[in-house]
Amino acid sequence: MAAAHFDSYTAGRTHFAELLDAAREGRPATVRRDTARVAVVDVERLRAALAASPQWRAQVVAEAGGFSVFVPGVPVAADGPTFDEAITDMVDALREYADDWQDRLREAPNHRDNWALVQLVSLSDDAQLRAWLTGTPAQDAAA
């Protein structure tokens, strides 16, 4: 099957099932509305691609009495008395940042480029974020 490209909102709406099927199958799927062209993608495919990006890699530092977690270049950090608590706090901090980014930071010059990170956080459950932060498979992170 070929890509599913629709040059108008009306055509996309008329062929919505085809658009969703293409996205689910990993085929390119786009719709144009006015001058904007948007892609429709399968959530798990997008989340996996974002999680695999080498752009962000969490760093964990053992400090006196605990651990600190941060992602270089991202204004988010967390600490905790144990490794697991620091990771849990980082998941919460990432969720708060994603909410703030969507509410008010997305147009700020020093936050604008964090779009993909916000997508990753928003499309992931807590176990997936823990796995991403620790570099472990998601099923192991939930155990």
PyMOL commands that set and color helices and strands:
alter all, ss='L'
color gray80, all
select helices_A, chain A and resi 9-14+16-24+43-51+83-105+112-123+126-134+138-142
alter helices_A, ss='H'
color red, helices_A
select strands_A, chain A and resi 4-6+29-33+36-39+59-63+66-70+77-80
alter strands_A, ss='S'
color yellow, strands_A
deselect
rebuild
show_as cartoon
